[in-house]
Amino acid sequence: MRQKRKSSFKPKDISLTIESIGAGGDGIGTFEGKSVYVPKTMAGEQVTARLESGGTDGYKARLLDSI
C-alpha cells in the first residue's frame, strides 16, 4: 500500500483584490503570480483570505473578511 505524501503547503492569510469571477462562481484574484479562487466574493472586492491549498493552477482560499 502506498503511503500518502505529506503536503508541504502551509496555510497563509493574505489580502487581495478580487479581479474577476470564474466559471464556477468563485472570485479570482492573484498572489505571487498565481490565481487565487475565493468563494462568496464579488469582482472589485478587497478581501482577507486564507490560502488552504495550492497547485500549479493556483490557490484555493477561504474568505475571512471583506475589507
C-alpha positions as CSV (number, residue, x, y, z in Angstrom):
1,M,0.0,0.0,0.0
2,R,1.3,3.4,-0.9
3,Q,1.8,6.0,1.8
4,K,0.3,9.4,1.4
5,R,2.9,12.1,0.8
6,K,2.7,14.9,3.3
7,S,1.9,18.3,1.7
8,S,4.5,21.0,2.2
9,F,1.7,23.6,1.8
10,K,1.2,25.8,4.8
11,P,-2.0,27.9,5.2
12,K,-1.4,31.6,4.9
13,D,-3.6,34.7,5.4
14,I,-3.4,37.2,2.6
15,S,-5.1,40.4,1.5
16,L,-6.1,40.7,-2.2
17,T,-8.5,42.3,-4.6
18,I,-10.9,40.1,-6.5
19,E,-10.4,40.9,-10.2
20,S,-13.0,38.7,-11.8
21,I,-15.5,35.8,-11.3
22,G,-14.7,32.3,-12.6
23,A,-17.0,29.9,-14.4
24,G,-17.7,28.1,-11.1
25,G,-18.7,31.4,-9.4
26,D,-15.6,31.9,-7.3
27,G,-13.9,35.2,-7.2
28,I,-10.4,35.3,-8.7
29,G,-7.5,37.4,-7.5
30,T,-3.7,36.9,-7.8
31,F,-1.0,36.2,-5.3
32,E,2.7,35.7,-6.1
33,G,1.7,35.5,-9.8
34,K,-0.8,32.7,-9.4
35,S,-4.6,32.8,-9.4
36,V,-6.4,32.6,-6.0
37,Y,-10.0,31.3,-6.0
38,V,-12.2,32.7,-3.2
39,P,-15.8,31.6,-2.9
40,K,-18.6,34.1,-1.9
41,T,-16.8,37.2,-3.3
42,M,-17.5,39.8,-6.0
43,A,-15.3,41.5,-8.6
44,G,-13.7,44.6,-7.2
45,E,-14.0,43.5,-3.6
46,Q,-10.9,43.7,-1.3
47,V,-10.7,40.7,1.0
48,T,-8.6,38.9,3.5
49,A,-8.5,35.2,2.7
50,R,-6.7,32.1,4.0
51,L,-4.8,30.1,1.4
52,E,-5.8,26.5,2.1
53,S,-4.3,24.6,-0.8
54,G,-2.1,25.3,-3.8
55,G,-1.0,23.7,-7.0
56,T,0.3,24.6,-10.5
57,D,-3.1,26.1,-11.4
58,G,-3.3,28.4,-8.4
59,Y,-4.6,28.5,-4.9
60,K,-7.9,27.7,-3.2
61,A,-8.7,30.1,-0.4
62,R,-11.4,30.7,2.3
63,L,-12.9,34.1,2.8
64,L,-12.0,35.6,6.2
65,D,-13.1,39.2,5.9
66,S,-14.2,41.7,3.3
67,I,-12.2,44.9,3.7
